[in-house]
Amino acid sequence: MTRFSYILQDYDLKKLALNEWVAVAYKEGFYIGKVEKILAHKVRINFLSEDDQGSFIWPRVSDKQDIKAIFIFRRNVEVTQAHEDATKFNVKNITLIKDRFQAFSLKYF
């Protein structure tokens, strides 16, 4: 059993849904993105980027990555379009997501 086994079980590719918002861990930080395609052994995620004000936006150049599901540390992230600016998105519970990333990072990276 690997140290990621429990995560792989929780976030099995079959359990992910298209257009589901997720938080993905990388060594340098985490990113919020939408499941775009479920591949044979990976998931294609279309990532948002965070601007200087802490809002999330689609980057000018699309940031799509094929990642292993084991790096998804949070599913069903609540992302809503900002009322004042349709190009920006708000991520609910971002502080909780940051805390979960820190715990994940300390344990697995």
Residue pairs with C-beta under 8 A, 6 or more apart in sequence:
3 107
3 108
4 70
4 108
7 69
7 70
7 72
7 73
8 69
8 70
11 69
11 70
11 72
11 75
12 69
13 38
13 41
13 43
13 69
16 22
16 35
16 38
16 43
16 69
16 72
16 75
17 35
18 35
18 36
18 37
18 38
19 34
19 35
19 36
20 34
20 35
20 75
20 76
21 32
21 33
21 34
21 35
21 76
21 77
21 78
21 79
22 32
22 33
22 34
22 35
22 45
22 72
22 74
22 75
22 76
22 77
23 30
23 31
23 32
23 72
23 73
23 74
23 77
23 97
23 100
23 101
24 30
24 31
24 32
24 33
24 45
24 47
24 65
24 67
24 71
24 72
24 73
25 71
25 72
25 73
25 101
25 104
25 105
25 108
25 109
26 71
27 105
27 109
29 101
30 73
30 97
30 98
30 101
31 45
31 47
31 48
31 49
32 47
32 48
32 56
32 77
32 79
32 91
32 97
33 45
33 46
33 47
33 48
33 63
33 65
34 45
34 46
34 48
34 79
35 43
35 44
35 45
36 44
36 45
36 46
36 64
37 43
37 44
38 44
39 66
41 68
42 66
42 67
42 68
42 69
43 66
43 67
43 68
43 69
43 72
44 64
44 65
44 66
45 64
45 65
45 66
45 67
46 62
46 63
46 64
47 59
47 63
47 64
47 65
48 56
48 57
48 58
48 59
48 79
48 89
49 56
49 57
49 58
49 59
49 63
50 56
50 57
51 57
51 88
54 94
55 82
55 85
55 88
55 89
55 90
56 79
56 88
56 89
56 90
56 91
57 87
57 88
57 89
58 87
73 100
73 101
73 104
74 97
74 100
77 91
77 92
77 93
77 97
78 91
78 92
78 93
79 89
79 90
79 91
79 92
80 89
80 90
80 92
81 88
81 89
81 90
82 88
82 89
82 90
91 97
